[in-house]
Amino acid sequence: ATPDDHTRACAAQALGVPLVLHPQARALIDERMREVAAEQGVAYEPERTDNVQRLQMGMFPTGAQIVPNPFNKIPGFSVGHVHFVPGFPVMAHPMIEWLLDQRYGSLHGSQAQQERSVIVRRGIESVLTPLMEDVEARFPGVRVFSLPSVEHPVHGRHIELGVKGAPEAIGHAFAHLRAGLVAMKADL
């Protein structure tokens, strides 16, 4: 909780609620501070200025819920379906994974998607755009993607061109895309 981190205050202001020291956050932060003191071989002093300052990391908008942090126990928080986690990937990744599993588990696989793609050597997106638009128009729910690369070690300058969407729609859409590329005499 440094002076340049306005995340918690902005969330509280946007919600029109005050910031409060969340009791679970306080317990987790306290637990972490005890562990750090033990690792350093010093006595834990909860009233020490730096330890009191660390509790600021548990000041969340009223009504927030904890997002556990297995990396260092300093929690993130959620307000409804808006989630706040640290920017460090080593912490954010397991926290987001927890959210997906614990709060959105019922959605796992509910919108299964597949993708298929082909490498178009020396492809030019502006030339391929009409075909891309045609595929999306013919196959509702299918999206076309185009990922250009200029210095690939194997394919050189190329575009990875593909389709993604519901598994039952991908086969026909990809066949149509590929047929269009063959008709254009693209180098696949």
N, C-alpha and C positions, 0 to 999 in steps of 0.2 A: 504494500500500500504506500506507494510513493506519491509525492505531490502532483506528478504528471499523469497519474492514472485516475481519470474521471469516470470510468465505466460505471461503477456502482452508483455514484451520485447522479449521473445522467439517466440511468435506468429508473431510479427512484423518482427523479423529477418528471420523467416522461409518464410515469404511472400515477403521479400525484400523491405519493406516499412517502413517509420518512424512512431514512436509513436506520436500521436497528442492528445491534450485535446479535446475530442468529445463535441461539443456544447450542445447536449441534456444531456449528462452525467454531464457536468458542471452545467447545470440548475437543474438537479435532486439532485446532491450532495449539491449544494447551498441551495436548498429547505430543504433538510434534516438537514443541519447545522442550518438553521434558526429555524426549529422546535425544535431541541435539545436545542438551546439557550433559546427559549421561555419556554420549559419544566423546564429548570434549573433556570428560572427567571433572566437571565442575558442578556445583550445587545449582539446582533450578531455583531461580528467583523470579516469581511471577510479577512482582511489582517493579522490576528493573525497567528502565525507560524503553529499551529496545524491545523487551517482551510485551510491554503494554502497547507499543506501536504496532507490533505484529498482529494484535487483535483487530486492527483496522481492516485486515484482509477478510474478516468475517462480518463486516458491516454490509448488510444486504437490504434491498427494499423490503419493507414490511410484507409478509406473506410469501416470500421467496422460499423455494425448496432447495435442499443441498444436492449438488452433483459431486459425488465422491472423487477424490484424487488419489489413486493408489501410489503415485510417484512420491509425493511428500506430504500427503494428508491435508494440504491447504485446499479447501473445497471451492468449487465453482458454484453457481446457483442458476436456478430456473425460475422464471415467472411465466406461468402458463406454458406455452409452446415456444418461448424464447429462452435460449440457453446461453450462459456466459461461462466460458472456460479460459484458462491461461493461453497465451499465444505460443508457448513453447510446445512444439509437436510431441515431445516425449511425455508431456502431461496431458495435452489436449486430446491426443489420439485415444488413450484408454478411457478418458472421461466421455468423449463422444460415443465410443463403443458401448459404454455402460448405458448412456441415454438411449441409444438405438435398441439395445437388448431389453432394458427395463421398462422404458416408457413407450416404445414403438414396436415391441416384439410382434404384435399382431399383424404388423405390416410386412414383416419379412417374407419375401417371395410373393407377396400379393400382386405385385406388378412386375413379374419376371420379364426381363428383357434380354434380347440377344443382339449381337451385332455380327456382321460379316463385312469384310473389306477386301480390297484389292489394291495393289501398288500400281499406279499409273506413272510410268517413267516419263520424265520431261513434260508432265501434264501442266496445263495452264487453267487455273480456276475459272477465269472468265469464259473460256471455251467450254468447260464442263458444266457451267451453271444452268444452261437450259435443260440438260439431261437431269441434273439434280432436282430442278423444279418439277420436271415431268414425273419423276419417281414419287415425289411427295404428293403430287396432285392425284396420281393413280392409286396410291396405296395409303389411305387414311390411317393415321396413327404411326406411320413409319417416318422416321426422320433420317435425312441424309447428312453425313458428316464428311468434311474435307480437311485433311491435315497435311499441309505442305511442308516439305523439308528441302533445304537447299544444299546441304553438304553431308548427306548420309554416307557412311563409309562403305555400304554395300550397294545401295540403289542410286547413289548420286542425287541429283535434283529430281524430286518426285512428289506425288500427292498420294497419300493413303485416302482412298475414296470408299465410303461404305454406307451401310444402312443399319439402323437400330430400331428396335420396337418389339412388339409381342412376338414370341417364337413362331406362332402359326403364320405370321405375315411376312417374315423375313425372307424365306426361301424364294417366293415369287418376286418380291421387290428386288432382291439381289440378282436374280436371273435377269430381270428387266434392265437393271443398271448395267450388268455385265454385257448383255446383248447390245445395249446402246453404245458402250465403249468399243466393242468389236466393230460395230457399224461405222464408228468414227475412225477406225484403224488405229486406236490408241495402243501404245506399247505397254502391255500388261505383264 
